[in-house]
Structure formats: C-alpha cells, structure tokens
Amino acid sequence: MPPTPRGKHAGTIRRLRVQIEFRLPETLAPYEMSSVAMPEDPDGYATPGLAILIVVWEEDGSLARRPW
C-alpha cells in the first residue's frame, strides 16, 4: 500500500479542483479521494486523488461502474 498523500499532493488536488469545478456541466462534479469500483474486477477499487463523476454517484456509487 502506498503512503498517504501529504500536503503538497493535497494542495495540487485542491488547485485542480478549484480550476475545473466551475467549468463542469451540472451533471458532473469533482470528488477527492473517493473509492470507485473497477468495472472489470468486482472486488477491485481505485482511489484517485481527484475524479470527475456523475453527480448522481453521490446517491448510488454503483453508477460509476457503468461506461459513460
């Protein structure tokens, strides 16, 4: 398991989120450090520093597995 990201990484992610958030359509939103199920592996997950996902993912995380 890799080490937990530190302040520099968190700052980079925050700056990216601030720059892109207002440019996204209302149906998409940036999410930080959110585990997303891997479509090809039912037991696998990825936890990117920043992910752009459909907003309804907040209510139903399984929707992120569908190809859009």
N, C-alpha and C positions, 0 to 999 in steps of 0.2 A: 504494500500500500504506500503510495507517495505521501510525502509530508504535507501537512495542512498548509494551504497558501498563506503567505504573510502579507503585511501591509502594502508593499509595492504592487503585488498582484491584485489585491483588493482595490487599490486606487486606480489601476489600469482598467479593471472591470467597471468601476463606478463611472469613470470618464467616458468609456464606450457607451454605457447605458444612457448617460445624460445626452450624448451626441445623437443617438439613434432613436430614442424613445418618442420624441415628438414627430418624427418623420414616418412612423409606422401607421398603417391603417388601423382603425378602431378594432378590427378583428384580431390583431396581433399585439403581443406585449413582450418585453424582455423580462426574463426570470433569472435570478442569480442562484447558483449552487443548488439547482433542482434536479433530482434524480429522474431520469427519463428511461423507460423500459426500451430495450433494444428489440426491434421487430423480428429479427432473425433468431433471437435467443430468449425464450420465455423467462429464463432465470437471470438474464443479464441486464445490467443497468449502466448507464453512463451518467456522470455528474459533471457537466461542463461548467466553467466559471460563469458563462452567460449563454443563455439560449433564447431564441425568438420562437415563441409558441403561440398557438391559437388561444385566445382569451378563455374560451370555454374549458381549457385544460385545468383551470382553477377549480372547476366543479367536478370534472371527470378526467383524471390523469390518464386513463386508458386511451383517450382520443389521440394522444401524442404518438401512439404506436402506428396509427394509420398513415399511409403515404398521402401527402397533400400535393 
